[in-house]
Amino acid sequence: MLEELTARGGAILVHDIGGTAGTKVRGVLRAMLAILTGGKQRDRAYLSVPGQAGVWLFVPLVLLMRLRGIVHVIHHHSFRPINLGPARNMRMLVAAGGAFQRHVLLSTNMKDRFAGLYLAGHDYRAITLSNAYLFGPLLTNTLRPSRPITLGHMSVLTPEKGVAYLLDVFAVLAARGHEWRLVIAGPCADPLLRDALTAAVAGYCGRVEYRGAIDGDEKERFFADVDLFVLPTTLIDEAEPLVMLEAYGRGIDVVANDTGCIRDRIRTLANLLTRDREADATLIEAVIGAAARDWATNRQACVDHAGAIKVLADAEAAAFFPQLLA
């Protein structure tokens, strides 16, 4: 976003308010001092709000912006204030900003639910801007390599991301006689989850592969090796997973839990998981079976879906950036 704002000609001053609790507090105090001493009414402020207790740090910051007459835009990347809403800290944040505050949500459903909880008759203060603005279709060759059917998952691996559940579903598929593969990627700090991954790798004799944290060319190889991306996330913060957009853009279909913005982004509602192992194994069988009848057509459909999301996101960006940089 910083690169995009810079490219569009905005004169930008950055105040870093991330890091540990102590550095966040110091960062917010420095930002408040800068606004107090140099902030002007014609200024605009862009903030990415945290999803948890850090919201409280933003309350005095946006209150000061309101007192200085500075319109400020808050970009929301977490569904937590909606899933747990109405949350007291978010209500305070909205009240502190008043008419000088705008909110950017990642999908229409996310915007409508946020507005219903916090904006009470001031829906005009919320707009949508999908992460897909930054991601587009990348696949140029829809031919699928010859390989065993391969399921994939990539994330920061935590219990909430559903990796243990995915291993359970894969066990059901294996018990049904499928000689499929499963590739999992991402950093994992949870010892119990790491043990489960180690046991799966050993137990399936090479059919389960854990690649650890990956990026760049390794990330592209992951997508090249996968036929279906499985995202059984129950993370309370989950909003619009970037990995879904990346998978579609590379011609890979997705099955995922109905949480956050996933319903707004999934290619078909029939691909929403149920959190029942047997039912979800059957769903995966059906999705793979349909794709296998014509891999090229299925892969192109996924790319087209990514393209349609990108077109919508580009239109949202065309409305957002001029408003922010006016």
C-alpha positions in Angstrom: 0.0 0.0 0.0 2.9 2.4 0.8 4.4 1.7 -2.7 1.0 2.2 -4.3 0.4 5.5 -2.5 3.9 6.7 -3.4 3.4 5.8 -7.0 0.2 7.8 -7.1 2.1 11.0 -6.1 1.1 11.3 -2.5 3.5 13.2 -0.3 3.8 10.6 2.5 5.2 10.7 6.0 5.3 7.3 7.7 4.9 6.7 11.4 5.7 3.1 12.4 3.4 2.0 15.2 4.1 -1.7 14.9 6.3 -4.1 16.9 6.1 -5.1 20.6 3.7 -3.5 23.0 6.3 -1.0 24.2 7.3 0.1 20.7 3.7 0.4 19.7 3.0 2.8 22.6 6.1 4.9 21.7 5.2 4.9 18.0 1.7 6.1 18.7 3.0 8.8 21.0 5.5 10.0 18.3 2.7 10.0 15.7 0.4 12.0 18.1 3.2 14.6 18.7 3.8 14.9 14.9 0.1 15.5 14.3 -0.2 17.9 17.2 2.8 20.0 16.1 2.5 19.7 12.3 -0.8 18.2 11.3 -3.0 20.3 9.0 -6.6 20.1 8.1 -5.8 19.3 4.5 -3.8 16.2 5.5 -5.2 12.7 5.1 -4.2 9.8 7.3 -4.1 6.1 6.4 -4.0 3.5 9.2 -4.1 -0.3 9.3 -5.9 -1.2 12.5 -4.8 -4.2 14.5 -7.4 -6.9 15.2 -6.9 -7.2 19.0 -6.2 -5.1 22.0 -4.0 -2.8 20.0 -7.2 -1.0 18.9 -7.2 0.9 22.2 -3.9 2.6 21.2 -5.7 4.0 18.1 -8.4 5.7 20.1 -6.4 8.7 21.4 -4.7 8.9 18.0 -7.8 9.2 16.0 -9.4 11.5 18.6 -6.5 13.9 18.0 -6.9 13.7 14.3 -10.6 14.6 14.7 -9.6 17.6 16.8 -7.2 18.7 14.1 -9.8 18.2 11.4 -7.9 15.5 9.6 -9.9 12.9 7.7 -8.4 9.5 8.4 -9.0 6.1 6.7 -8.8 2.9 8.7 -8.1 -0.3 6.7 -9.4 -3.4 8.4 -7.7 -6.8 7.8 -9.3 -8.7 10.6 -12.8 -10.2 11.1 -12.4 -10.3 14.9 -14.3 -7.0 15.6 -17.2 -8.5 13.5 -17.0 -12.1 14.9 -16.9 -10.8 18.4 -18.9 -7.6 17.8 -19.9 -5.2 18.9 -16.6 -4.9 20.5 -16.1 -2.0 23.0 -12.7 -1.0 21.7 -14.0 -0.7 18.1 -17.1 1.2 19.2 -14.8 3.7 21.1 -12.5 4.0 18.0 -15.5 4.8 15.8 -16.9 7.3 18.3 -13.5 9.0 18.7 -13.1 9.6 14.9 -16.7 10.7 14.3 -17.4 12.2 10.8 -13.7 12.5 10.1 -13.3 8.8 10.0 -13.7 6.4 7.0 -13.4 2.6 7.0 -12.1 0.3 4.3 -13.3 -3.4 4.4 -12.3 -6.2 2.2 -15.6 -7.4 0.8 -19.2 -6.2 0.6 -20.3 -8.7 3.2 -17.5 -7.5 5.6 -18.5 -3.9 4.9 -22.2 -4.5 5.5 -21.6 -6.4 8.7 -19.1 -3.9 10.1 -21.5 -1.0 9.3 -24.4 -2.8 10.9 -22.4 -3.2 14.1 -20.6 0.1 14.4 -21.8 2.8 12.0 -25.5 3.0 12.7 -26.9 5.0 9.9 -23.5 6.3 8.6 -22.9 3.5 6.1 -21.4 6.1 3.7 -18.3 6.1 5.9 -17.4 2.5 4.9 -16.2 1.4 1.4 -14.7 -1.9 0.1 -11.2 -2.6 -1.3 -10.4 -6.2 -1.9 -6.8 -7.5 -1.5 -7.3 -8.8 -5.0 -6.3 -5.3 -6.2 -2.7 -6.4 -5.6 -3.1 -9.9 -7.1 -4.1 -11.0 -10.6 -4.1 -14.1 -12.7 -0.7 -15.5 -13.4 -1.3 -18.9 -15.1 -0.5 -18.9 -18.8 -0.5 -22.6 -19.5 -3.6 -24.5 -18.3 -2.1 -28.0 -19.0 -1.8 -30.0 -15.9 1.5 -32.0 -15.4 1.2 -35.7 -15.1 1.3 -36.5 -11.3 -0.8 -38.1 -8.6 -3.7 -36.1 -7.3 -2.2 -33.6 -4.8 -4.0 -31.6 -2.1 -2.2 -28.5 -0.7 -2.3 -26.1 2.2 -0.1 -23.1 3.0 -0.3 -20.7 5.9 1.3 -19.8 9.1 0.5 -23.2 10.6 -1.5 -23.0 13.8 -4.3 -25.1 15.3 -6.7 -22.4 14.2 -5.7 -22.7 10.6 -7.1 -26.3 10.6 -4.0 -28.3 9.7 -4.7 -31.1 12.2 -8.3 -31.3 10.8 -6.8 -31.4 7.3 -4.7 -34.4 8.3 -7.8 -36.1 9.7 -9.7 -35.6 6.4 -6.7 -36.9 4.5 -6.8 -40.0 6.7 -10.4 -40.5 5.7 -9.5 -40.2 2.0 -6.6 -42.6 2.4 -8.9 -45.1 4.2 -11.2 -44.9 1.1 -8.4 -46.1 -1.0 -7.2 -42.9 -2.6 -3.4 -42.9 -3.3 -3.4 -39.1 -3.2 -0.6 -36.8 -1.9 -0.8 -33.9 0.5 1.7 -31.0 0.5 1.8 -28.6 3.5 3.9 -25.5 3.7 4.4 -22.7 6.2 6.2 -22.0 9.4 5.0 -23.9 12.5 5.8 -22.9 16.1 3.3 -25.1 17.8 5.1 -28.3 19.1 2.0 -30.5 19.1 1.2 -29.5 15.5 4.8 -30.1 14.5 4.6 -33.6 16.0 1.4 -34.3 14.1 3.1 -33.2 10.8 6.2 -35.3 11.5 4.0 -38.4 12.3 2.0 -37.8 9.1 5.1 -37.5 6.9 6.5 -40.8 8.4 3.2 -42.6 8.4 2.2 -42.0 4.8 5.6 -43.1 3.4 6.2 -40.0 1.2 2.6 -39.2 0.3 2.5 -36.4 2.9 5.2 -33.7 2.5 5.9 -30.8 4.8 8.1 -28.1 3.2 8.3 -25.6 6.1 8.4 -21.9 5.5 8.6 -21.1 1.8 8.8 -18.0 -0.4 9.7 -16.9 -3.9 10.5 -19.8 -6.3 9.7 -22.4 -3.6 6.2 -20.8 -3.3 5.7 -21.0 -7.0 6.8 -24.7 -7.0 4.2 -25.4 -4.2 1.4 -24.0 -6.4 2.8 -25.9 -9.4 2.6 -29.2 -7.5 -0.9 -28.8 -6.1 -4.3 -29.7 -7.7 -6.6 -28.5 -4.9 -6.0 -26.0 -2.1 -7.7 -26.9 1.2 -8.2 -24.1 3.8 -10.1 -25.4 6.8 -9.4 -22.3 8.9 -11.3 -21.4 12.0 -9.1 -18.4 12.8 -11.3 -15.7 14.4 -9.3 -13.0 12.6 -9.5 -14.6 9.2 -10.8 -12.1 6.6 -9.8 -12.4 2.9 -7.0 -15.0 2.7 -4.4 -13.8 0.2 -3.5 -17.5 -0.5 -7.0 -18.1 -2.0 -6.4 -15.3 -4.5 -2.9 -16.6 -5.3 -4.3 -20.2 -5.8 -7.1 -19.1 -8.1 -4.6 -16.9 -10.1 -2.5 -20.0 -10.7 -5.4 -22.2 -11.8 -5.9 -24.1 -8.6 -9.4 -24.6 -7.2 -10.1 -24.0 -3.5 -12.3 -25.6 -0.8 -12.5 -23.6 2.5 -14.4 -23.0 5.6 -17.2 -20.4 5.5 -15.6 -17.7 7.6 -14.6 -14.1 7.1 -14.7 -13.0 3.5 -14.3 -16.6 2.1 -17.9 -16.9 1.1 -17.5 -13.7 -1.0 -14.3 -15.0 -2.8 -14.8 -18.8 -3.2 -15.6 -19.8 -6.8 -18.7 -21.7 -5.9 -20.6 -22.1 -2.6 -20.6 -25.9 -3.2 -16.9 -25.7 -2.3 -17.5 -24.6 1.3 -16.3 -27.1 3.9 -18.7 -28.4 6.6 -16.2 -29.3 9.4 -17.5 -32.8 9.2 -14.6 -35.1 8.2 -16.6 -37.6 6.3 -18.7 -35.0 4.5 -15.6 -32.9 3.7 -13.8 -35.9 2.3 -16.8 -36.6 0.1 -16.8 -32.9 -1.0 -13.1 -33.1 -1.9 -13.7 -36.3 -3.9 -16.4 -34.5 -5.8 -14.3 -31.4 -6.6 -11.4 -33.5 -7.7 -13.6 -35.8 -9.7 -15.2 -32.8 -11.6 -11.8 -31.2 -12.3 -10.3 -34.4 -13.5 -12.9 -34.7 -16.2 -11.3 -31.7 -17.9 -8.3 -30.3 -16.0 -7.6 -27.5 -18.6 -11.2 -26.2 -18.4 -11.2 -26.3 -14.6 -7.9 -24.5 -14.4 -9.0 -21.9 -16.8 -12.2 -21.4 -14.8 -10.1 -20.7 -11.7 -8.0 -18.2 -13.5 -11.1 -16.5 -14.9 -12.5 -16.4 -11.4 -9.4 -14.6 -10.2 -9.6 -12.2 -13.1 -13.3 -11.4 -12.2 -12.3 -10.7 -8.6 -9.4 -8.5 -9.8 -11.7 -6.4 -12.1 -14.0 -5.7 -9.2 -11.1 -4.8 -7.0 -9.6 -2.5 -9.6 -12.9 -0.6 -9.7 -12.9 -0.4 -5.9 -9.3 1.0 -6.0 -10.3 3.5 -8.7 -12.8 4.9 -6.1 -10.6 4.6 -3.1 -7.3 6.2 -4.0 -8.6 9.5 -5.4 -10.8 9.8 -2.3 -7.8 9.3 0.0 -5.4 11.5 -2.0 -7.9 14.2 -2.9 
